[in-house]
Amino acid sequence: MTKVFYLLLFLSSSTEPTYYNKGMYFMSPGECELSKPVAIEVMRREAEAVGLTDVYIDAHCIEMDVKEFKKTITS
């Protein structure tokens, strides 16, 4: 098993009844915490681009065990 840290981003908006979530994997808790503010800002911009206003973004670094971890092409 490999320990990874998953940054879960959860967005809700007063103008849209649905909720959106996405996340990213990191190899250390520090890397996850450092990436959190940037990820929140990117998600805020994405929400604004599709017309969502009055957004609330909750972000948490969650420790997980995985059997296999593959880095993405962009990492």
FINU-250251 format. One record per atom (N, C-alpha, C): x, y, z negated; residue in one letter. Coordinates in steps of 0.05 Angstrom, whole numbers, padded with zeros to 5 digits, always signed. Example, Ala and Ser with C-alpha at 12.3 -4.5 7.8 and 13.67 -1.06 7.14 Angstrom:
# FINU-250251
+00264-00114-00156a/+00246-00090-00156a/+00264-00066-00156a/+00257-00045-00142s/+00273-00021-00143s/+00258+00001-00157s/
//
This chain:
# FINU-250251
+00017-00024+00000m/+00000+00000+00000m/+00018+00025+00000m/+00008+00045+00013t/+00022+00071+00015t/+00004+00092+00002t/+00015+00110-00014k/+00000+00132-00026k/+00001+00155-00007k/-00022+00166+00000v/-00023+00191+00016v/-00042+00210+00001v/-00040+00235+00009f/-00057+00256-00003f/-00075+00267+00019f/-00101+00265+00015y/-00120+00273+00035y/-00131+00300+00027y/-00129+00320+00045l/-00141+00346+00039l/-00169+00346+00051l/-00188+00345+00034l/-00216+00345+00043l/-00226+00374+00042l/-00236+00383+00065l/-00248+00409+00068l/-00278+00406+00073l/-00294+00419+00056f/-00323+00417+00058f/-00334+00444+00061f/-00349+00449+00083l/-00360+00476+00089l/-00390+00475+00088l/-00401+00495+00075s/-00430+00498+00075s/-00436+00527+00083s/-00459+00532+00095s/-00466+00559+00104s/-00495+00565+00098s/-00500+00589+00091s/-00528+00597+00085s/-00545+00599+00111s/-00531+00602+00134t/-00546+00605+00159t/-00550+00579+00174t/-00539+00557+00164e/-00541+00531+00177e/-00546+00510+00155e/-00568+00494+00159p/-00574+00475+00138p/-00555+00451+00136p/-00539+00447+00157t/-00520+00424+00156t/-00494+00431+00142t/-00479+00411+00135y/-00454+00414+00122y/-00432+00402+00140y/-00409+00413+00139y/-00387+00403+00156y/-00363+00395+00138y/-00350+00375+00146n/-00325+00368+00131n/-00305+00357+00150n/-00280+00361+00143k/-00257+00350+00158k/-00234+00348+00138k/-00213+00336+00146g/-00190+00334+00128g/-00165+00327+00142g/-00143+00327+00127m/-00116+00320+00137m/-00102+00304+00116m/-00083+00287+00126y/-00067+00271+00108y/-00039+00282+00104y/-00028+00280+00080f/-00001+00289+00074f/+00013+00267+00057f/+00039+00269+00057m/+00055+00248+00043m/+00061+00256+00014m/+00056+00282+00006s/+00061+00290-00021s/+00040+00309-00030s/+00035+00310-00057p/+00015+00329-00067p/+00023+00358-00062p/+00049+00364-00064g/+00058+00392-00059g/+00053+00401-00031g/+00058+00383-00012e/+00053+00389+00017e/+00023+00394+00021e/+00006+00379+00008c/-00023+00382+00010c/-00031+00409-00001c/-00022+00416-00025e/-00029+00441-00038e/-00020+00465-00022e/+00004+00463-00010l/+00015+00485+00006l/-00002+00490+00031l/-00013+00469+00042s/-00028+00471+00067s/-00057+00479+00063s/-00066+00478+00038k/-00094+00484+00032k/-00103+00512+00041k/-00089+00534+00033p/-00098+00560+00041p/-00100+00564+00072p/-00081+00553+00086v/-00081+00556+00115v/-00104+00540+00127v/-00109+00516+00117a/-00131+00499+00127a/-00158+00513+00122a/-00161+00525+00099i/-00186+00539+00092i/-00190+00562+00112i/-00169+00578+00117e/-00172+00600+00136e/-00178+00591+00164e/-00166+00569+00173v/-00172+00559+00200v/-00201+00550+00201v/-00211+00536+00181m/-00238+00527+00180m/-00258+00551+00180m/-00250+00572+00165r/-00267+00597+00164r/-00269+00609+00192r/-00247+00610+00206r/-00247+00621+00234r/-00263+00604+00252r/-00261+00578+00250e/-00277+00560+00266e/-00307+00564+00261e/-00314+00568+00236a/-00342+00572+00229a/-00352+00599+00241a/-00336+00619+00239e/-00344+00645+00251e/-00346+00643+00281e/-00329+00628+00294a/-00330+00625+00323a/-00356+00612+00333a/-00368+00596+00316v/-00394+00583+00324v/-00418+00597+00312v/-00413+00621+00300g/-00435+00637+00290g/-00444+00631+00262g/-00429+00616+00246l/-00437+00611+00219l/-00428+00634+00201l/-00446+00644+00186t/-00439+00667+00168t/-00444+00658+00139t/-00433+00674+00121d/-00436+00669+00092d/-00427+00640+00086d/-00403+00633+00093v/-00393+00606+00089v/-00379+00602+00062v/-00381+00578+00052y/-00367+00570+00028y/-00351+00546+00035y/-00325+00547+00030i/-00307+00524+00036i/-00295+00514+00010i/-00299+00489+00005d/-00288+00476-00019d/-00266+00457-00009d/-00242+00458-00021a/-00220+00441-00012a/-00207+00427-00036a/-00202+00402-00033h/-00190+00386-00054h/-00169+00367-00042h/-00147+00363-00056c/-00127+00343-00049c/-00133+00318-00065c/-00138+00297-00051i/-00146+00271-00063i/-00125+00250-00058i/-00115+00237-00079e/-00095+00216-00075e/-00109+00191-00067e/-00098+00178-00046m/-00110+00153-00035m/-00089+00132-00031m/-00097+00107-00032d/-00080+00085-00024d/-00089+00076+00003d/-00070+00072+00021v/-00077+00062+00048v/-00060+00038+00055v/-00070+00020+00071k/-00055-00003+00079k/-00035+00005+00101k/-00043+00023+00118e/-00026+00031+00140e/-00030+00061+00145e/-00008+00075+00149f/-00009+00104+00153f/+00006+00110+00179f/-00008+00123+00198k/+00005+00131+00223k/+00004+00161+00225k/+00026+00173+00230k/+00027+00202+00234k/+00013+00210+00260k/+00001+00234+00260t/-00012+00243+00285t/+00009+00253+00304t/+00001+00256+00329i/+00019+00266+00350i/+00030+00293+00343i/+00013+00310+00331t/+00022+00338+00326t/+00039+00341+00301t/+00044+00320+00285s/+00059+00323+00261s/+00089+00316+00265s/
//
